[in-house]
Amino acid sequence: MSAVIVVHGGAWAIPEDLAQASVAGVKAAAQRGFLAMKTGASALEAVELAVRTMEDDPVFDAGHGAVLNADGEVELDAIIMDGRTLAAGAVSCTDHVMLTDRGANRFAQSIGIQEVSPESLVTEQERREWEKNRKYSSGVKELFNSQWGHDTVGAVALDCSGNVACATSTGGIRNKMVGRVGDSPVIGSGGYADNLSGAASCTGHGESILRVTLARLILFHMEQGKSTADAVNVSLTYMGERVRGGGGAIAVSRTGDWAAWFTTERMAWAALEEECLTYGLNPGEAFKEPVNMH
C-alpha cells in the first residue's frame, strides 16, 4: 500500500503577509512526515512529526507562535489518535484519554518530557497583536472571522501497513477566555482516526466544530460510501447551515483517497503521495510539483 500524508495550517482569513510562509510551512511538514514513513515510520509517528514541525514554526497558531488568552497567557490544546487501536491522547502511557491544566503538566514531568517556559512560546508579533486586540470588545466568533484570528495545525496519514492516524494542535483563538477548550483535543471533533474508515483533522470555529463533532461526521459519511472529498464537503456544508460555522478539514481514507477542503477565506494545506506534492491556499487551488524523497 502506498503511503500518503495530508497536513493543514489552519482555516481562517490568512493575511497576505503570512500567505507565503504558511504554504512553505505546510509543504515542509508534509515532506518531513512522508519521508519518515518512507524510512519505516508509522502513520502515528508521521503525523506527530508533521505537527511538531508546524508547532515549531511561529507562523502557525500552535506551540511557538501560539495566540494569547484574555490574560495574555499561552494555553495549548492537542490530540493524537492511532487508527489501528483507537488509542488517543496519552496513547500507551496512561489509561486516561484527556488530561488538562496541572494534571497534564504533572504527567509530562512524570514521563520525562522536556519543559519549556510559556514565555518562550510567545513571539513579539503575537504580543503586539494581543495588546492591540484587548482594547476591543469582540467575541470569539467575530475574531475568528477576521484577520486577527489564527487557527489550528493538523495532519492525517496512511502508512504502508494500512494504518491511519491523525494529529491536531492549536493555541486556540486570541483573547479567548481563560480555561476555554476548543475542538482540537476532543476526540471526534478536532480529529478522529479508525483503520476501518480513515482519518480526519479539523480546523475552524471550535465551538461550531464541537457541536457537529466534525471529524467523526466526516468519517461517518465515508463509511456510508461517500468519497473522501464528498464526505468533507458535505460535513462542512452541514456545519455552515446548521450552526453557521466556518472551517476546514483534511481527511484520508483507508485506501489512500484524500481531500483538503475549507469554507473560510483561506487554508494552507499540502498532501504528499508517491513523490508528488500537492498544495494550496486559496479556494480551488491544487498546485502539483514533483518531490525527490531519495
DRENPAZA-84833 format. One line per field, with one value per residue (C-alpha): x, y, z. Coordinates in steps of 0.001 Angstrom, whole numbers. Example, Ala and Ser with C-alpha at 12.3 -4.5 7.8 and 13.67 -1.06 7.14 Angstrom:
// DRENPAZA-84833
x	(12300	13670)
y	(-4500	-1060)
z	(7800	7140)
***
This chain:
// DRENPAZA-84833
x	(0	1273	1799	100	124	-2029	-1432	-3151	-2055	-5480	-8584	-9024	-8606	-4851	-3391	-1145	1984	1613	455	3810	5214	2055	2321	6041	5336	2743	4887	7856	5699	4243	7684	9080	6170	6229	9997	9623	7121	9381	12103	9854	7891	4231	1364	1169	4834	4461	1543	3321	6440	4455	2502	5613	7238	4370	4309	7930	7088	5959	3772	1204	-1019	361	3316	5828	3756	502	-2020	-2627	-5767	-7590	-4921	-2048	-1139	-475	-2985	-2470	-4781	-3840	-4919	-3231	-5063	-3996	-6477	-5156	-6071	-8258	-5791	-5810	-4307	-1685	-1633	74	1418	-1834	-5363	-6698	-7675	-7594	-5566	-5679	-4163	-1829	-2578	-1232	1933	2466	2002	4517	7029	6475	7426	10419	9096	11287	9601	9770	8591	5285	7012	9396	6398	5292	6522	6929	4348	1745	2384	1782	-1394	-2702	-2063	-3919	-6784	-7581	-8687	-11713	-14819	-15099	-16322	-14512	-16563	-16011	-12261	-12221	-13842	-11229	-7524	-6835	-7894	-5298	-6124	-5025	-2479	-3111	-2088	-3559	-1610	-1890	1244	2401	922	-2571	-2694	-4125	-3566	-4416	-2957	-4278	-2695	-3650	-3181	-6889	-8050	-6648	-8231	-10197	-11496	-9005	-9673	-11534	-11184	-11949	-12491	-8872	-8342	-11821	-11966	-14397	-14327	-10781	-9685	-10529	-8800	-10023	-8418	-11898	-12685	-9903	-8650	-9650	-8228	-10376	-9823	-12050	-14510	-14055	-17459	-19148	-16909	-17737	-21475	-21413	-18483	-16994	-14182	-16443	-19150	-16692	-15767	-19444	-20124	-17095	-18434	-21740	-19988	-19178	-15789	-13373	-13852	-17642	-17604	-15519	-17571	-20954	-19840	-18502	-21661	-23796	-21799	-22270	-26000	-26735	-24632	-23312	-19722	-16812	-13816	-11820	-10719	-8280	-9025	-7616	-9476	-8191	-7455	-5435	-8119	-7555	-9116	-8497	-11437	-12472	-15275	-13161	-11257	-8078	-6419	-2795	-2576	-290	-506	2274	1961	4226	6680	4051	3409	4	-718	-2962	-4020	-6982	-10290	-9945	-6151	-4284	-734	1458	5218	7488	9490	12555	12420	15519)
y	(0	3469	5931	9345	12319	15466	18492	21819	25056	26334	27613	31359	34737	34348	37819	38317	38832	35296	33546	32529	31404	29405	27479	26880	25634	23032	21812	21311	19490	17151	16310	15536	13272	11476	10942	9396	6866	6125	5142	2914	5209	4509	6832	7775	8774	10664	12852	13593	14710	16802	18582	19141	20744	23237	23765	24932	27319	30715	31429	28956	29176	26108	25815	28572	31472	30478	33226	34572	34294	37151	37251	37277	33636	30683	27805	24926	22104	18994	15497	12499	9300	5891	4375	863	711	3842	4931	8693	11474	9943	6788	3899	5790	6051	4724	8294	9843	13558	15467	19202	22036	20984	17311	17470	19187	16640	13774	15284	15633	12038	10617	12915	15316	18397	21516	24978	28226	29564	32879	31153	30317	33953	35893	39659	39848	37994	40179	43285	41836	40841	44316	45872	43405	43553	47157	45999	44129	41198	37647	34523	34119	37724	37338	34064	35738	38488	38505	38773	35176	32467	28800	25195	22844	19185	16087	12775	9869	6366	4229	1304	-1161	287	2092	5616	8327	11956	14769	18283	21080	24681	27694	28480	31946	35239	36759	33604	33172	31640	27903	27783	24423	24258	21359	20347	17999	16491	13058	13125	16906	18127	14769	11099	8041	4495	1918	743	4063	6661	9740	13399	16571	19690	23421	26469	27874	25475	25774	25029	22014	20699	20991	18830	16539	17349	14787	11857	13225	13159	9541	8626	9852	7937	4795	5363	5190	8813	9668	11421	14732	14473	13484	16526	18879	17623	17813	21360	22435	20922	22772	26037	25541	24047	26225	28877	27843	28152	25890	23323	19721	17236	13524	10288	7029	3560	3138	6359	8613	12050	15510	19040	21455	24646	27195	30060	32601	30537	27385	26423	22696	20144	16468	14097	10700	8772	11696	14155	17176	18876	22102	25137	28231	29842	28181	25887	25789	22494	23031	19998	19580	16533	15776	13540	11761	9615)
z	(0	-888	1943	1930	4294	4276	6522	7141	8757	9781	8007	8549	6869	6357	5641	2636	4736	6156	2981	1523	4869	5610	2342	2858	6371	5387	2492	4830	7383	4761	3430	6887	7749	4408	4490	7941	6578	3602	6083	8190	10497	11207	10322	14001	14095	10820	11940	15220	13356	10869	13597	15720	12669	12448	16226	15982	13127	14546	11503	12870	15959	17720	20076	19296	17990	19696	20380	23881	26000	27726	30456	27982	28623	26316	26572	24150	23011	21033	20067	18501	17572	16317	13868	14469	18181	18619	21314	21698	23757	26049	23899	25771	28753	30705	30659	30602	27281	28113	30671	31264	33313	36163	35634	32092	33307	36054	33627	31201	34023	35142	31738	31230	28600	28394	29749	28229	29767	28386	27656	25252	23048	22733	19722	19657	16866	18930	21992	19873	18350	21770	23183	20246	20345	24066	23669	21708	22819	20427	20762	19711	16526	15423	15927	14027	11021	10975	10159	13893	14407	13938	13922	14128	12530	11785	9868	8730	7287	5887	6128	4012	6522	6065	9402	9655	12242	12910	14984	15632	17668	18434	20626	20221	19321	20504	23614	24437	27987	30397	30516	27198	25457	21762	19409	18836	21825	21714	20081	17167	16864	16254	14923	14579	13141	12569	10301	9311	7606	7634	9473	9656	11212	11509	11810	12135	14651	17550	19157	15825	15196	18676	18108	14987	16008	12627	12366	13233	10926	8023	8704	9076	5550	4284	5961	4171	815	6	-1462	872	-933	-828	2846	3799	1634	2875	6512	6249	4414	7165	9835	7960	7556	10980	13295	10886	11489	9070	8922	7016	7182	5744	5513	4153	3589	4371	652	348	-1166	403	458	1742	1784	3569	3732	5107	3014	3014	4357	3806	3083	1467	544	-450	-2113	-4482	-4583	-5843	-3629	-3995	-2127	-1986	-81	-1856	-2824	-5813	-5780	-6163	-7371	-8036	-8032	-8063	-4935	-4818	-1453	-2028)
***
